[in-house]
Amino acid sequence: MKHFIKTAAAVSALALSAAAAHAQDVTLTISSWAPPTHGMNAIAWPAIIDEIEAATDGRVTAEIKYGLAPPPAQYDLILDGVADIAWIFHGYTPGRFVATKMIELPGYDGNAEAASVAYWRAHEKFFEDANEHRGVELIGLMTHGPGVLHTNADVTRLDDIASMKLRLGGGVANAVGEALGATGINVPAPKVYETLASNAADGVMMPMEGKASFKLFEVAKNTYTVPGGFYRGSFAMIMSPYAMDRMSDEDAAAVEELFGEQLSRIAGAMWDTIDEKGMEALESNADNSLREATPEDAAKWEEMSKPIIDSVLQEVNDIGIDAEAARAFIAEEMANY
């Protein structure tokens, strides 16, 4: 993992008064765009803040702030120094990220924690040199659980999806919708409820957690799944390279030790926890239903997904990464997690 480099001014200031710097209290600003009740804000960030405080004996902490920018603008928020830390969904900025699509592919077997740890390890082994997170420090990677289809109408077979209007988050999810014959509508996750409530879309592709986190049990009462999910969503936790300037060298080193695989594991485990809460919301509402693809439809989807996978592999190969090796590595890491 690349080390943070302090600015010359900050280094000079620390040199003038190392003792004062060691004792100073630092509060980092975390920008978040999901509701306060979402697992990222209710579970993952608090756990990460606890880790930071423990590593620095309380000298460094962080606070979550909402509404600083819409989801697609979080990256630029960090570039501009408005916040110290944020989380981004790669699919919200088409064309900006390519290697990140590798974790989004259908066909991986495993939960979000396994996928997130495998994702970080694949980043270190295959993706880091692509430098797709230029200008910020990448401190963690994560993926949500398998993407499923939540709809107003009851979907009983794969062919029912054709001609539906579906909210799709971007990235591989868009290619999935196109392969299924659906019309894609791109809106950020916080807008999903009103999009479905107004009948602007017939359904949404999201992980199971959306049933609870975004109250889909009220506006998309039917859920349809395929083995391994239709896709996975790719997220990053990013940090301003100047955030460390306010810390002592000792505290900066302690905080940096937490970054990478550890943060990825915490976040992945959170997605698994809220997937369970989503399933509980489905099961506790009698008017909600869950259908799994028949063996015939599962086999059909496996064939339909092959061109999607091949297309992404070619994209990633084109930027100088051995995509086939990266995909095999991710699958093996997940299987052995």
Residue pairs with C-beta under 8 A, 6 or more apart in sequence:
1 124
1 256
1 259
1 260
2 128
2 137
3 256
4 137
4 241
4 244
4 252
4 256
5 241
6 14
6 244
6 245
6 252
7 242
7 245
9 245
10 242
10 245
10 246
13 21
14 21
14 248
14 249
18 248
21 247
21 248
21 249
22 59
22 248
22 250
22 251
23 59
24 59
24 246
24 247
24 248
25 58
25 59
25 60
25 61
26 59
26 60
26 61
26 246
26 247
26 251
27 60
27 61
27 62
27 63
28 52
28 60
28 61
28 62
28 63
28 84
28 85
28 243
29 62
29 63
29 65
29 83
29 84
29 85
30 45
30 49
30 62
30 63
30 64
30 65
30 83
30 84
30 85
30 86
31 65
31 68
31 69
31 74
31 77
31 78
31 82
31 83
31 85
31 86
32 40
32 41
32 45
32 64
32 65
32 66
32 86
32 87
33 66
33 69
33 70
33 71
33 74
33 188
33 190
34 40
34 41
34 189
34 190
34 213
35 41
35 190
35 213
36 42
36 64
36 66
37 213
38 213
38 274
39 209
39 213
39 270
39 271
39 273
39 274
39 277
40 87
40 267
40 270
41 64
43 270
43 273
43 274
44 266
44 267
44 270
45 62
45 64
47 266
47 270
48 62
48 258
48 263
48 266
49 61
49 62
51 258
51 262
51 266
52 60
52 61
52 62
52 255
52 258
53 60
53 61
55 251
55 254
55 255
55 257
55 258
56 247
56 251
56 254
56 255
59 247
59 248
59 251
60 247
60 251
60 255
62 84
62 85
65 83
68 77
68 82
68 83
69 76
69 77
69 82
70 188
71 88
71 89
71 92
71 188
71 189
71 190
72 92
72 93
72 188
74 86
74 87
74 88
74 238
75 86
75 88
75 93
75 96
75 136
75 238
77 83
77 86
78 84
78 85
78 86
78 136
78 238
78 239
78 240
79 135
79 136
79 240
81 240
81 242
83 240
84 239
84 240
84 243
85 139
85 237
85 238
85 239
85 240
85 243
86 237
86 238
87 235
87 236
87 237
87 238
88 235
88 236
88 238
89 169
89 170
89 189
89 233
89 234
89 235
90 96
90 97
90 100
90 101
90 170
90 171
90 234
90 235
90 236
91 104
91 169
91 170
91 171
91 172
91 173
91 174
91 233
91 234
92 169
92 170
92 188
93 170
94 170
94 171
96 132
97 132
97 171
97 234
98 130
98 132
98 315
98 316
98 319
99 123
99 126
99 127
99 130
99 132
99 316
99 319
99 321
99 326
100 127
100 132
100 171
100 234
100 236
101 171
101 172
101 234
101 312
101 315
101 316
102 122
102 126
102 127
102 312
102 316
102 323
102 326
102 327
102 330
103 115
103 118
103 119
103 122
103 141
103 143
103 232
103 234
103 330
104 143
104 171
104 172
104 173
104 231
104 232
104 233
104 234
104 312
105 172
105 231
105 232
105 308
105 309
105 312
105 327
106 172
106 176
106 226
106 228
106 229
106 230
106 231
106 301
106 305
106 308
106 309
107 228
107 302
107 305
107 309
107 331
108 115
108 228
108 232
108 330
108 331
108 334
109 228
109 331
109 334
109 335
110 118
110 334
110 335
110 337
111 145
111 268
111 272
111 275
112 142
112 143
112 144
112 145
112 207
112 232
112 268
112 269
112 271
112 272
112 275
113 265
113 268
113 269
113 271
113 272
113 337
114 268
114 333
114 334
114 337
115 143
115 232
115 268
115 330
115 334
116 141
116 142
116 143
116 264
116 265
116 267
116 268
116 271
117 261
117 264
117 265
117 268
117 333
117 337
118 329
118 330
118 333
118 334
118 337
119 141
119 142
119 143
119 234
119 264
119 330
120 140
120 141
120 260
120 261
120 264
121 261
121 329
121 333
122 326
122 329
122 330
122 333
123 138
123 141
124 260
125 326
125 329
126 321
126 322
126 325
126 326
126 329
127 321
127 326
129 320
130 319
130 320
130 321
133 236
133 238
135 241
136 238
136 239
136 240
136 241
137 238
137 239
137 240
137 241
137 259
138 236
138 237
138 238
139 237
139 238
139 239
139 259
139 260
139 263
140 236
140 237
140 259
140 260
140 263
140 264
140 266
140 267
141 234
141 235
141 236
141 237
141 264
142 235
142 236
142 237
142 264
142 267
142 268
142 271
143 232
143 233
143 234
143 235
143 268
143 271
144 206
144 207
144 209
144 232
144 233
144 235
144 271
144 275
145 207
145 208
145 209
145 229
145 232
145 271
145 272
145 275
146 207
146 208
146 225
146 228
146 229
146 230
146 232
147 173
147 176
147 205
147 206
147 207
147 229
147 230
147 231
147 232
147 233
148 205
148 206
148 207
148 208
148 223
148 224
148 225
148 229
148 230
149 155
149 161
149 166
149 203
149 204
149 205
149 223
149 224
149 225
149 230
150 203
150 204
150 205
150 206
150 210
150 211
150 216
150 220
150 222
150 223
151 164
151 202
151 203
151 204
151 220
151 222
151 223
151 224
152 196
152 199
152 202
152 203
152 219
152 220
152 221
152 222
153 160
153 164
153 202
153 203
153 222
154 222
154 289
154 291
155 161
155 203
155 222
155 224
155 291
156 291
157 293
157 294
157 297
158 180
158 226
158 293
158 297
158 300
158 301
158 304
161 180
161 181
161 182
161 224
162 180
162 181
162 182
163 181
163 182
163 183
164 182
164 183
164 202
164 203
165 182
165 183
165 185
165 200
165 201
165 202
165 203
166 177
166 182
166 183
166 184
166 185
166 201
166 202
166 203
166 204
166 205
167 184
167 185
167 186
167 187
167 192
167 195
167 196
167 201
167 203
167 204
167 205
168 174
168 176
168 177
168 182
168 184
168 185
168 186
168 204
168 205
169 186
169 189
169 205
169 206
169 233
170 186
171 231
171 233
171 234
172 231
172 232
172 308
172 312
173 205
173 230
173 231
173 233
174 184
174 186
175 308
175 311
175 312
176 205
176 230
176 231
176 305
176 308
177 183
177 184
177 205
178 184
179 304
179 305
179 307
179 308
180 304
185 195
185 200
185 201
187 195
189 206
189 210
189 214
190 214
192 204
192 206
192 210
192 214
192 216
193 214
193 215
193 216
193 218
193 219
195 201
195 204
196 203
196 204
196 216
196 219
196 220
197 218
197 219
203 220
204 210
204 216
204 220
205 230
205 231
206 214
206 216
207 229
207 233
207 271
207 275
207 278
208 223
208 275
208 278
208 279
208 282
209 271
209 274
209 275
209 277
209 278
210 216
210 278
211 217
211 223
211 278
211 279
211 281
211 282
211 288
212 274
212 277
212 278
212 280
212 281
213 274
213 277
213 278
217 281
217 282
217 285
217 288
221 285
221 287
221 288
221 289
222 288
222 289
222 291
223 282
223 288
223 289
223 290
223 291
224 291
224 292
224 293
225 290
225 291
225 292
225 293
226 292
226 293
226 297
226 298
226 301
227 293
227 298
230 301
235 267
237 263
237 267
239 259
244 252
244 255
244 256
247 255
281 288
282 288
282 290
293 301
309 327
312 323
313 323
313 324
313 327
314 323
315 323
316 323
316 326
317 323
317 324
